[in-house]
Amino acid sequence: MDKKRESKCILIFTIIYLIFFTLIAFIRKNYEFLYYAVILSLLILTIVLYYKKLHLSPIILGGLSILGFMHLAGGVVYISGTKLYDLWIIQGILKYDTIVHTLGGFIATFVAYNIVNPHLDLKTKHHPILFSLLIILIALGIATINEILEFLAVIFLGAQEAVGDYFNNALDLVFNMLGSIIAVFFIYPYHYKRQNKKNTN
């Protein structure tokens, strides 16, 4: 399957689950969720229009789609009366929300890498610490936008209970950073190998 076809399949999958979860939220009159659905729809539209200019591969697009699915499912799906976002995968250690934020930081770092890599000078590209720090900070900036959107939901939609307190917000940022740091251990070896190959040729 070529990249164009893969991207189209990912888009279709994303639109289907977005419509499905939006209908559920509409039936339940979950206006906070509808707010997130609108935001996600705008994000999808932006990616569809500019994914080539942002150098996003089908793998990254797939990761973003899965992340969107997990995010929306977390706010709508209930297991034994507990919202998925509040569900403990390992009691007292690992929560569904934690997994989503770690994955979010991980994928955001790949997005940051693909966006900035074509525009970096050789000195930055060959400096592992500077290079890693740069894409981690950009990824954390992307992840912080989500926290700002949640803050707006608290102000205008009264979503304090769903969003959580300051501790929860800080914990989200910590796990975003953890996911970003993990991503760098995958990105830099690939980046270094690709740079060496270019220099050899």
DRENMI-141335 format. One record per residue (C-alpha): residue in three letters; x, y, z. Coordinates in nm, 4 decimals. Example, Ala and Ser with C-alpha at 12.3 -4.5 7.8 and 13.67 -1.06 7.14 Angstrom:
<recs>
+------+----------+----------+----------+
! rest !     east !    north !       up !
+------+----------+----------+----------+
!  Ala !   1.2300 !  -0.4500 !   0.7800 !
!  Ser !   1.3670 !  -0.1060 !   0.7140 !
+------+----------+----------+----------+
</recs>
This chain:
<recs>
+------+----------+----------+----------+
! rest !     east !    north !       up !
+------+----------+----------+----------+
!  Met !   0.0000 !   0.0000 !   0.0000 !
!  Asp !   0.1455 !   0.3392 !  -0.1007 !
!  Lys !   0.1720 !   0.6358 !   0.1367 !
!  Lys !  -0.1190 !   0.8245 !  -0.0180 !
!  Arg !  -0.3509 !   0.5266 !   0.0241 !
!  Glu !  -0.2301 !   0.4641 !   0.3803 !
!  Ser !  -0.2964 !   0.8294 !   0.4706 !
!  Lys !  -0.6453 !   0.8065 !   0.3193 !
!  Cys !  -0.7270 !   0.4919 !   0.5237 !
!  Ile !  -0.6077 !   0.6634 !   0.8421 !
!  Leu !  -0.8238 !   0.9674 !   0.7633 !
!  Ile !  -1.1338 !   0.7503 !   0.7023 !
!  Phe !  -1.0760 !   0.5607 !   1.0288 !
!  Thr !  -1.0370 !   0.8900 !   1.2172 !
!  Ile !  -1.3527 !   1.0439 !   1.0710 !
!  Ile !  -1.5562 !   0.7298 !   1.1530 !
!  Tyr !  -1.4563 !   0.7200 !   1.5210 !
!  Leu !  -1.4920 !   1.0981 !   1.5510 !
!  Ile !  -1.8528 !   1.0824 !   1.4244 !
!  Phe !  -1.9260 !   0.7802 !   1.6455 !
!  Phe !  -1.7980 !   0.9362 !   1.9682 !
!  Thr !  -1.9547 !   1.2742 !   1.8860 !
!  Leu !  -2.2974 !   1.1128 !   1.8457 !
!  Ile !  -2.2600 !   0.9403 !   2.1830 !
!  Ala !  -2.1624 !   1.2700 !   2.3473 !
!  Phe !  -2.4528 !   1.4515 !   2.1806 !
!  Ile !  -2.7027 !   1.1895 !   2.3031 !
!  Arg !  -2.5599 !   1.2167 !   2.6565 !
!  Lys !  -2.5496 !   1.5990 !   2.6320 !
!  Asn !  -2.1798 !   1.5914 !   2.7182 !
!  Tyr !  -2.0926 !   1.9430 !   2.6007 !
!  Glu !  -1.7358 !   1.9294 !   2.7291 !
!  Phe !  -1.6733 !   1.6311 !   2.5023 !
!  Leu !  -1.8331 !   1.8075 !   2.2050 !
!  Tyr !  -1.5868 !   2.0913 !   2.2646 !
!  Tyr !  -1.2967 !   1.8449 !   2.2415 !
!  Ala !  -1.4511 !   1.6864 !   1.9302 !
!  Val !  -1.4604 !   2.0265 !   1.7558 !
!  Ile !  -1.0965 !   2.0922 !   1.8504 !
!  Leu !  -0.9922 !   1.7490 !   1.7234 !
!  Ser !  -1.1860 !   1.8038 !   1.3997 !
!  Leu !  -0.9983 !   2.1307 !   1.3386 !
!  Leu !  -0.6690 !   1.9546 !   1.4120 !
!  Ile !  -0.7525 !   1.6777 !   1.1645 !
!  Leu !  -0.8449 !   1.9347 !   0.8981 !
!  Thr !  -0.5107 !   2.1131 !   0.9512 !
!  Ile !  -0.3153 !   1.7874 !   0.9264 !
!  Val !  -0.5017 !   1.6806 !   0.6119 !
!  Leu !  -0.4207 !   2.0132 !   0.4457 !
!  Tyr !  -0.0584 !   2.0442 !   0.5582 !
!  Tyr !   0.0764 !   1.6972 !   0.6492 !
!  Lys !   0.3114 !   1.6941 !   0.3467 !
!  Lys !   0.4546 !   2.0370 !   0.4316 !
!  Leu !   0.4974 !   1.9212 !   0.7921 !
!  His !   0.6801 !   1.6080 !   0.6658 !
!  Leu !   0.4466 !   1.3752 !   0.8567 !
!  Ser !   0.4703 !   1.0113 !   0.7474 !
!  Pro !   0.1738 !   0.7674 !   0.7518 !
!  Ile !   0.3218 !   0.6081 !   1.0681 !
!  Ile !   0.3061 !   0.9408 !   1.2524 !
!  Leu !  -0.0400 !   1.0117 !   1.1119 !
!  Gly !  -0.1478 !   0.6686 !   1.2377 !
!  Gly !  -0.0037 !   0.7437 !   1.5801 !
!  Leu !  -0.1905 !   1.0741 !   1.5953 !
!  Ser !  -0.5124 !   0.8990 !   1.4926 !
!  Ile !  -0.4724 !   0.6321 !   1.7631 !
!  Leu !  -0.3966 !   0.9039 !   2.0188 !
!  Gly !  -0.7146 !   1.0883 !   1.9166 !
!  Phe !  -0.9142 !   0.7667 !   1.9498 !
!  Met !  -0.7732 !   0.6977 !   2.2979 !
!  His !  -0.8425 !   1.0561 !   2.4055 !
!  Leu !  -1.2045 !   1.0537 !   2.2908 !
!  Ala !  -1.2690 !   0.7023 !   2.4223 !
!  Gly !  -1.1270 !   0.8090 !   2.7588 !
!  Gly !  -1.3994 !   1.0695 !   2.8000 !
!  Val !  -1.6954 !   0.8627 !   2.6753 !
!  Val !  -1.6356 !   0.4936 !   2.7502 !
!  Tyr !  -1.7237 !   0.3611 !   3.0963 !
!  Ile !  -1.6106 !   0.0279 !   3.2424 !
!  Ser !  -1.8073 !  -0.0939 !   3.5468 !
!  Gly !  -1.9285 !   0.2619 !   3.6059 !
!  Thr !  -1.5798 !   0.4140 !   3.5889 !
!  Lys !  -1.4844 !   0.6534 !   3.3106 !
!  Leu !  -1.1947 !   0.5130 !   3.1102 !
!  Tyr !  -0.9770 !   0.8159 !   3.1886 !
!  Asp !  -1.0160 !   0.7417 !   3.5615 !
!  Leu !  -0.9495 !   0.3688 !   3.5275 !
!  Trp !  -0.6459 !   0.2161 !   3.6972 !
!  Ile !  -0.4647 !  -0.0305 !   3.4685 !
!  Ile !  -0.2341 !  -0.1245 !   3.7585 !
!  Gln !  -0.3897 !  -0.0105 !   4.0850 !
!  Gly !  -0.1991 !   0.2792 !   4.2414 !
!  Ile !   0.0719 !   0.2686 !   3.9720 !
!  Leu !  -0.0586 !   0.3014 !   3.6181 !
!  Lys !  -0.3715 !   0.4842 !   3.5049 !
!  Tyr !  -0.5298 !   0.5029 !   3.1582 !
!  Asp !  -0.4813 !   0.8809 !   3.1674 !
!  Thr !  -0.1097 !   0.8278 !   3.2346 !
!  Ile !  -0.0738 !   0.6043 !   2.9278 !
!  Val !  -0.2483 !   0.8585 !   2.7037 !
!  His !  -0.0246 !   1.1451 !   2.8185 !
!  Thr !   0.2940 !   0.9387 !   2.7861 !
!  Leu !   0.1923 !   0.8345 !   2.4353 !
!  Gly !   0.0972 !   1.1946 !   2.3582 !
!  Gly !   0.4437 !   1.3199 !   2.4564 !
!  Phe !   0.6025 !   1.0369 !   2.2576 !
!  Ile !   0.4133 !   1.1153 !   1.9355 !
!  Ala !   0.4441 !   1.4935 !   1.9785 !
!  Thr !   0.8235 !   1.4515 !   1.9820 !
!  Phe !   0.8171 !   1.2699 !   1.6483 !
!  Val !   0.5957 !   1.5465 !   1.5097 !
!  Ala !   0.8403 !   1.8093 !   1.6419 !
!  Tyr !   1.1350 !   1.6243 !   1.4874 !
!  Asn !   0.9733 !   1.6013 !   1.1435 !
!  Ile !   0.8735 !   1.9678 !   1.1468 !
!  Val !   1.2059 !   2.1210 !   1.2568 !
!  Asn !   1.4643 !   1.8769 !   1.1149 !
!  Pro !   1.4659 !   2.0223 !   0.7597 !
!  His !   1.5307 !   2.3697 !   0.9033 !
!  Leu !   1.8168 !   2.2945 !   1.1468 !
!  Asp !   2.1800 !   2.3787 !   1.0762 !
!  Leu !   2.4435 !   2.1043 !   1.0720 !
!  Lys !   2.5914 !   2.2085 !   1.4086 !
!  Thr !   2.2582 !   2.1531 !   1.5842 !
!  Lys !   2.1886 !   1.8297 !   1.3961 !
!  His !   2.5206 !   1.6793 !   1.5063 !
!  His !   2.4933 !   1.7871 !   1.8716 !
!  Pro !   2.2949 !   1.5102 !   2.0490 !
!  Ile !   2.2142 !   1.7043 !   2.3681 !
!  Leu !   2.1163 !   2.0285 !   2.1944 !
!  Phe !   1.9202 !   1.8421 !   1.9280 !
!  Ser !   1.7342 !   1.6273 !   2.1837 !
!  Leu !   1.6617 !   1.9215 !   2.4140 !
!  Leu !   1.5230 !   2.1236 !   2.1242 !
!  Ile !   1.2697 !   1.8650 !   2.0077 !
!  Ile !   1.1723 !   1.7748 !   2.3678 !
!  Leu !   1.0955 !   2.1394 !   2.4465 !
!  Ile !   0.8956 !   2.1808 !   2.1245 !
!  Ala !   0.7017 !   1.8610 !   2.2039 !
!  Leu !   0.6275 !   1.9858 !   2.5560 !
!  Gly !   0.5026 !   2.3107 !   2.4046 !
!  Ile !   0.2666 !   2.1134 !   2.1794 !
!  Ala !   0.1483 !   1.9033 !   2.4753 !
!  Thr !   0.0916 !   2.2158 !   2.6861 !
!  Ile !  -0.1644 !   2.3393 !   2.4314 !
!  Asn !  -0.3834 !   2.0457 !   2.5421 !
!  Glu !  -0.3619 !   2.1619 !   2.9040 !
!  Ile !  -0.4599 !   2.5148 !   2.7978 !
!  Leu !  -0.7617 !   2.3741 !   2.6122 !
!  Glu !  -0.8588 !   2.1821 !   2.9267 !
!  Phe !  -0.8254 !   2.5047 !   3.1269 !
!  Leu !  -1.0634 !   2.6775 !   2.8841 !
!  Ala !  -1.3074 !   2.3884 !   2.9317 !
!  Val !  -1.2921 !   2.4507 !   3.3085 !
!  Ile !  -1.3605 !   2.8245 !   3.2653 !
!  Phe !  -1.6400 !   2.8110 !   3.0079 !
!  Leu !  -1.7918 !   2.4627 !   3.0516 !
!  Gly !  -1.7471 !   2.4009 !   3.4239 !
!  Ala !  -1.5348 !   2.0904 !   3.3616 !
!  Gln !  -1.3405 !   2.1037 !   3.6898 !
!  Glu !  -1.4430 !   1.7541 !   3.7964 !
!  Ala !  -1.3608 !   1.5957 !   3.4596 !
!  Val !  -1.0295 !   1.7773 !   3.4092 !
!  Gly !  -0.8923 !   1.7364 !   3.7606 !
!  Asp !  -0.6990 !   1.9565 !   4.0022 !
!  Tyr !  -0.3548 !   2.1203 !   3.9907 !
!  Phe !  -0.1824 !   1.7961 !   4.0913 !
!  Asn !  -0.3471 !   1.6126 !   3.8022 !
!  Asn !  -0.2461 !   1.8893 !   3.5613 !
!  Ala !   0.1167 !   1.8778 !   3.6785 !
!  Leu !   0.1183 !   1.4984 !   3.6576 !
!  Asp !  -0.0047 !   1.5186 !   3.2969 !
!  Leu !   0.2909 !   1.7432 !   3.2110 !
!  Val !   0.5359 !   1.5070 !   3.3828 !
!  Phe !   0.4153 !   1.2080 !   3.1805 !
!  Asn !   0.4141 !   1.4167 !   2.8618 !
!  Met !   0.7824 !   1.4830 !   2.9295 !
!  Leu !   0.8490 !   1.1152 !   3.0067 !
!  Gly !   0.6974 !   1.0137 !   2.6713 !
!  Ser !   0.9060 !   1.2797 !   2.4985 !
!  Ile !   1.2305 !   1.1606 !   2.6586 !
!  Ile !   1.1549 !   0.8000 !   2.5582 !
!  Ala !   1.0921 !   0.9150 !   2.1991 !
!  Val !   1.4347 !   1.0816 !   2.1784 !
!  Phe !   1.6044 !   0.7447 !   2.2417 !
!  Phe !   1.4348 !   0.6210 !   1.9229 !
!  Ile !   1.4717 !   0.9385 !   1.7177 !
!  Tyr !   1.8368 !   1.0316 !   1.7676 !
!  Pro !   1.9939 !   0.6959 !   1.6601 !
!  Tyr !   1.7755 !   0.7062 !   1.3467 !
!  His !   1.8619 !   1.0718 !   1.2889 !
!  Tyr !   2.2362 !   1.0122 !   1.3429 !
!  Lys !   2.2369 !   0.7155 !   1.1040 !
!  Arg !   2.0530 !   0.9161 !   0.8375 !
!  Gln !   2.2892 !   1.2130 !   0.8723 !
!  Asn !   2.5941 !   0.9887 !   0.8375 !
!  Lys !   2.4451 !   0.8269 !   0.5280 !
!  Lys !   2.3907 !   1.1713 !   0.3723 !
!  Asn !   2.7474 !   1.2746 !   0.4502 !
!  Thr !   2.8841 !   0.9520 !   0.3020 !
!  Asn !   2.6913 !   1.0032 !  -0.0201 !
+------+----------+----------+----------+
</recs>
